[in-house]
Amino acid sequence: MSSYDLLKGINGLDKILIRDATATGCSAEVYLYGAHVTSWKNDHGEEELLFVSSKSIFDPPKAIRGGIPICFPQFSNHGTLPSHGFARNRFWTIDNDPPPFPTNASETAFVDLILKPSEDDMKIWPHSFEFRRRVALGPGGDLILKSRIRNTNNEGEPFSFTFANHTYFSVSDISGVRVEGLKTLDYLDNLQKMKRFTEHGDAITFASEVDRIYLSTPAKISILDHEKKRSFVLRKDGLPDAVVWNPWDKKAKSMADFGDDEYKHMVCVEAAAIEKPITLKPGEEWNGTLELSTV
């Protein structure tokens, strides 16, 4: 089941290659730095399904640009911590003796990782926690991300956090991409000081920068890539919100770790819990699951 290899990645950083022994070509790659998924290939014989910038700097403490960064315990700059929190800037460890995630016959290969706060983390966010993360392959090479966050504070203090799987999907041309499943929903527009609007379009399309948090979203969202005649399907549980982001040309040029024209070949659709922070009392645990597939 947990069939993986520990290898050296870019700049000598440790990475894990997860392979499905029952299906050729299915794989996922995750760096211990940030528990950051940087590659996903399924058995449709397709090329790389995630976008990672050619300019990404694999050099801690800088976060990796692309793939699937984890935003925890804070999404974006909606709080007092550095933007997107610190989980994506920390070295995780392989969790060889985890309280098991519910065993699931649909997981053909996986690795379990764990993050606990360092003394420095406690200075900026004074809460004891255990964050367990399973990166798994499912039938046909579906990518499954499971997150478990437990409050281990002994002092009886609850804590609250926001969270996102900041997924960068690889697309052929952003002008031919449609995000479906969010019609009639309210969203907060980050380009208009988080003002609240209602989505009226059948699908979200892209002709300029988009940076929105959709609220109370369905369990299933689809991304249609017209040119490739391919759809990504996100299925999520415990993650009520969804972020849709493309930086477009001006923002792309302002990011040192992002190619000027790379915005054309990526879209972020993120399963998240942002509007209503999750609060855990001591001993309580939160679970969030994201499953990605293509059709």
Residue pairs with C-beta under 8 A, 6 or more apart in sequence:
1 107
1 108
1 109
1 110
2 109
2 110
2 111
2 112
3 18
3 19
3 20
3 21
3 109
4 16
4 17
4 18
4 19
4 109
4 110
4 111
5 16
5 17
5 19
6 14
6 15
6 16
6 94
7 14
7 15
7 16
7 17
8 14
8 15
9 15
9 29
9 31
9 38
9 58
10 58
11 58
11 59
13 31
13 32
13 33
13 58
13 60
14 31
14 32
14 33
15 29
15 30
15 31
15 32
15 38
16 29
16 30
16 31
16 32
16 94
16 111
16 135
17 27
17 28
17 29
18 27
18 28
18 29
18 30
18 109
18 110
18 111
18 135
18 136
18 137
19 26
19 27
19 109
19 137
20 26
20 27
20 43
20 108
20 109
20 137
20 141
21 108
21 109
22 108
23 43
23 108
23 140
23 141
24 43
25 41
25 42
25 43
25 45
25 141
26 41
26 42
26 43
26 108
26 137
26 140
26 141
27 39
27 40
27 41
27 137
27 141
28 37
28 39
28 40
28 41
28 135
28 137
28 143
29 37
29 38
29 39
29 40
30 36
30 37
30 38
30 111
30 113
30 135
31 38
31 58
31 64
32 91
32 92
32 93
32 94
32 113
33 58
33 60
33 64
33 90
33 91
33 92
34 63
34 64
34 69
34 70
34 87
34 88
34 89
34 90
34 92
35 70
35 87
35 92
35 113
35 115
35 133
35 135
36 63
36 64
36 67
36 68
36 69
36 70
36 88
37 50
37 67
37 68
37 135
37 143
37 145
38 50
38 52
38 64
38 66
38 67
39 48
39 50
39 52
39 67
40 48
40 49
40 50
40 141
40 143
40 292
41 47
41 48
41 49
41 141
42 49
42 140
42 141
42 142
42 143
42 293
42 294
43 140
43 141
44 140
44 141
44 294
46 230
46 294
47 170
48 170
49 143
49 169
49 170
49 232
49 292
49 294
50 66
50 67
50 68
50 167
50 168
50 169
50 170
51 66
51 67
51 168
51 169
51 170
51 171
51 262
51 265
51 266
52 64
52 65
52 66
52 67
52 168
53 65
53 66
53 257
53 258
53 259
53 262
54 259
54 262
55 65
55 256
55 257
55 258
55 259
55 262
56 64
56 65
56 66
56 257
57 64
57 65
57 256
57 257
58 64
60 89
60 91
61 89
62 89
62 257
63 69
63 84
63 88
63 89
64 88
65 255
65 257
65 258
66 168
66 266
67 168
68 145
68 165
68 166
68 167
68 168
69 84
69 88
69 166
70 87
70 88
70 133
70 147
70 163
70 164
70 165
70 166
71 84
71 85
71 87
71 88
71 162
71 163
71 164
71 165
71 166
71 270
71 272
72 85
72 86
72 87
72 88
72 131
72 149
72 161
72 162
72 163
73 81
73 85
73 86
73 87
73 125
73 127
73 129
73 159
73 161
73 162
73 163
74 80
74 81
74 83
74 84
74 85
74 161
74 162
75 84
75 85
75 162
75 163
75 164
75 243
75 272
75 274
76 83
76 84
76 190
77 83
78 162
78 274
79 162
81 124
81 125
82 89
82 124
84 164
84 166
85 125
85 161
86 121
86 124
86 125
87 115
87 131
88 166
90 115
90 118
90 121
92 113
92 114
92 115
92 133
93 113
93 114
93 115
94 111
94 112
94 113
94 114
95 112
95 113
95 114
95 132
96 112
98 112
98 114
98 132
99 132
101 112
101 132
101 134
101 146
101 148
104 136
106 138
106 139
106 142
106 144
107 134
107 136
107 137
107 138
107 144
108 136
108 137
108 138
108 139
109 136
109 137
110 134
110 135
110 136
110 137
110 144
111 134
111 135
111 136
112 132
112 133
112 134
113 132
113 133
113 134
113 135
114 130
114 131
114 132
114 133
115 130
115 131
115 133
116 128
116 129
116 130
116 131
117 125
117 127
117 128
117 129
122 128
127 151
127 153
127 157
127 159
128 151
128 152
128 153
128 154
129 149
129 150
129 151
129 152
129 153
129 159
130 148
130 149
130 150
130 152
131 147
131 148
131 149
132 147
132 148
132 149
132 150
133 145
133 146
133 147
133 148
134 144
134 145
134 146
135 143
135 144
135 145
136 143
136 144
136 145
136 146
137 143
137 144
138 144
138 291
138 293
140 293
142 291
142 292
142 293
143 291
143 292
143 293
144 289
144 290
144 291
144 292
145 165
145 289
145 290
145 291
145 292
146 287
146 288
146 289
147 163
147 165
147 286
147 287
147 288
147 289
148 285
148 286
148 287
149 161
149 163
149 278
149 280
149 285
149 286
150 280
150 283
150 284
150 285
150 286
151 158
151 159
151 280
151 281
151 282
151 283
151 284
151 285
152 282
152 283
153 159
153 282
154 282
155 282
156 282
157 282
158 279
158 280
158 281
158 282
159 279
159 280
160 277
160 278
160 279
160 280
161 277
161 278
162 272
162 273
162 274
162 277
162 278
163 239
163 272
163 273
163 274
163 278
163 288
164 239
164 241
164 243
164 270
164 271
164 272
164 273
164 274
165 239
165 270
165 271
165 272
165 288
165 290
166 243
166 268
166 270
167 234
167 268
167 269
167 270
167 271
167 290
167 292
168 266
168 267
168 268
169 223
169 232
169 266
169 267
169 268
169 269
170 265
170 266
171 177
171 223
171 225
171 228
171 265
171 266
171 267
172 225
172 226
172 227
172 228
172 265
173 226
173 227
173 264
173 265
174 206
174 246
174 263
174 264
174 265
174 266
174 267
175 206
175 207
175 264
176 225
176 226
176 227
177 205
177 206
177 223
177 224
177 225
177 226
177 267
178 203
178 204
178 205
178 223
178 224
178 226
179 203
179 204
179 221
179 222
179 223
179 224
179 244
179 267
179 269
180 202
180 203
180 204
180 221
180 222
180 223
180 224
181 217
181 218
181 220
181 221
181 222
182 199
182 204
182 214
182 217
182 221
182 242
182 244
183 199
183 200
183 201
183 202
183 203
184 198
184 199
184 200
185 198
185 199
185 214
185 215
185 216
185 217
186 196
186 197
186 198
186 199
186 214
186 215
186 216
187 196
187 197
187 198
187 199
187 212
187 213
187 214
187 215
188 194
188 195
188 196
188 212
188 213
188 215
188 275
189 195
189 196
189 197
189 211
189 212
190 211
190 212
190 213
191 209
191 210
191 211
194 213
199 214
203 224
204 210
204 244
206 246
206 248
206 267
208 248
209 246
209 247
209 248
209 250
209 251
210 244
210 245
210 246
210 248
211 243
211 244
211 245
211 247
212 243
212 244
212 245
213 241
213 242
213 243
213 272
213 274
213 275
214 241
214 242
214 243
214 244
215 240
215 241
215 275
216 240
216 241
217 240
217 241
217 242
219 235
219 236
219 237
220 233
220 234
220 235
221 233
221 234
221 236
221 242
221 269
222 231
222 232
222 233
222 234
223 231
223 232
223 233
223 234
223 267
223 269
224 230
224 231
225 231
225 232
230 294
230 295
231 294
231 295
232 269
232 292
232 293
232 294
233 292
233 293
233 294
233 295
234 242
234 269
234 271
234 290
234 291
234 292
235 290
235 291
235 293
236 242
236 271
236 288
236 289
236 290
236 291
237 287
237 288
237 289
238 273
238 286
238 287
238 288
238 289
239 271
239 272
239 273
239 288
239 289
239 290
240 273
240 275
240 276
241 271
241 272
241 273
241 274
241 275
242 269
242 270
242 271
242 272
243 268
243 269
243 270
243 272
243 274
244 267
244 268
244 269
244 270
245 267
245 268
245 270
246 263
246 266
246 267
246 268
247 255
247 258
247 263
248 263
249 260
249 261
249 263
251 263
252 258
252 259
252 260
252 261
252 262
252 263
253 260
271 288
271 290
273 288
278 286
280 286
